[in-house]
Amino acid sequence: MAYLELDQVAKQFGAQTVVDDFSLSVGKGEFISFLGPSGCGKTTTLQMIAGFLDPSRGAIRLEGKDLTAIHPAKRGLGIVFQSYALFPHMTAAENVAFGLDMRGVARAEKAERVRAALAMVGLAGFEDRHPRRMSGGQQQRVALARALVIKPSVLLLDEPLSNLDAKLREEMQIELRQIQRTIGTTTILVTHDQNEAMSLSDRIVVMSQGKIEQIGTPQETYEKPASAFVSQFLGKTNDFAGTIDRTATPAQLVAGSWSAPAPAALSGPVTVSIRPERIGFGDAGLHAKIVTRIFQGNHWLFQCDSECGPAIVIRQNDGTAQPAEGEAVRLTWHPQDMSVRARAGA
Amino acid sequence: MSMAAEERSARAPWALTAPALMLFVGVLLIPLAMTVMLSFHDWGQYKGIEPVFILKNWHEIATDPYYAEMFWRTFRIAILTTLLTALLGAPEAYILNRMDGRWKSFFLLVILGPLLISVVARTLGWALLFGGNNGLVNKLLMSAGVIRSPIPFMFTETGMVIALAHVMMPFMVLSVWAALQRLDPQIENAAMSLGAGPVTIIRRIIMPQIMPGVLSGAIIVFSLSASAFATPAIIGGRRLKVAATLAYDEFLNTLNWPLGAAVATLLLVALVLIVVGSNALIERRYAEVFR
């Protein structure tokens, strides 16, 4: 049975529908990310789970019980806010202890749990520090400890890493994942950063304009994007216009000078999506010219001008010679690496 | 060359601030110094002001209990006014801060209202509401049988405190409002998610954070109320004097300028000491949290 279940949840502000028909079931201990651009409704959905907003339609259930009927203060969820929302007049230890105070936890147990929570996030010895005297990363850890010390049924993270610099963000991602694995709290992360979503989550919910575009594991959403939006949003991708010719035998999928046996079901104009790292240089395939070649250490990034429009190619730096700028090449790929969608409006 | 440039750049700040500094010295420091000097001069009914250095006026203020009573009343009124504005103003600011944009600007104007109205019109308004048997509120309350005799307002400390609190309210509300603006907009949600109810949120999360705002508002309200002249003059007249109206009377009615100057100087010194002292206390108390 699903642990946390959102059933056709919708939220309207006046005439504007911000979240529509959002259904998701989360297993116990799962790490889920809501991924999408700003304004896609991901934070609104999180706030409905937290109880700061009431859904206009639909139900939210935790272990089968209707969560929307419970006051936000009684839901027992741990929340880490984008701004951390630490209590500036309290020390780190007092911040963490606040939730335990509200639960009437006895003094000795409280002290021990606060100590353990701060130690878990690597802040042992910072008990008496006030938030304003801590770095962004440390404040972030206090916020995490404060949310986790109450042993929440679900941990909600609202863009918790977006205020940190790139290096610190990467460190915190790893740490967050380890902590979540260790204590096994069901976690929902709201983010607009696809790398963050992919490196942290068991499953990603890709959202756009209030609707779910795709729910799947990071690999699924990356390799088999369900829509053009998903493929564009999760990493770089090449979209080539192609056609499926069912009159030929066997049926052929043709994109410029590249062709392959056509996949079933589709016919007529299609869009061929292929990740830059899955394209190789070969003797046959799409005609292209290298426009720029950028060396990025472990890989090369090529921007090409192909007969089907601009294309990006990423090649591992495996020591083999790479084509130079201005060189004419042929782009080729395995049919199983691409995804093919019907092309609208053609 | 570089020496000259350095010299010039060292002089530049002085040259640039000179006009403002001169104005400051000319209209504030010199008159103040002259007032202090004046307080040491002698005065007689027939001889007028004598520019000598004596401690007569100061001695009189220190020994005559009449002056102690005046100053004690002044500070009592100022303290009560401060308490009243804090008790009403802090919740007012909190409610104002939670209002929608349109209502917020409307009520902000309502709160700022007293500052926009002439002190005479405002105080007379209060007098019309409460003054004597014909005061509107008194009439209503008496006809409703709530009170038997009118609540005294004119020539009372209660009246002064009410009228002063009315005009000082904007300073308190704006000061607390500024503190509320610095609050993390998610802070109440954060406390709520940890299990805190509305009362706990206000008491343990909001109150401690807006306290510096309340206290700085209190300093402003206190110093303005203690030195207020117009409102006490209209409501208290010459029957119920405070330090400011007392100094005025010495200057313009008794014509004993040196004594008036001594009263004014004492009021100024006392206020400066109180304000600087409490400011230092507040800054030390909240240094750790609000830097």
Interface residues (C-beta under 8 A of the other chain):
Chain A: A50 G51 F52 P72 A73 K74 R75 G76 L77 G78 I79 F81 Q82 S83 Y84 A85 L86 F87 P88 H89 F98 G99 M102 R103 H130 R132 R133 R146 A147 I150
Chain B: D184 P185 Q186 I187 N189 A190 A191 M192 S193 L194 G195 A196 G197 T200 R204 I205 P208 Q209 E288 V289 F290 R291
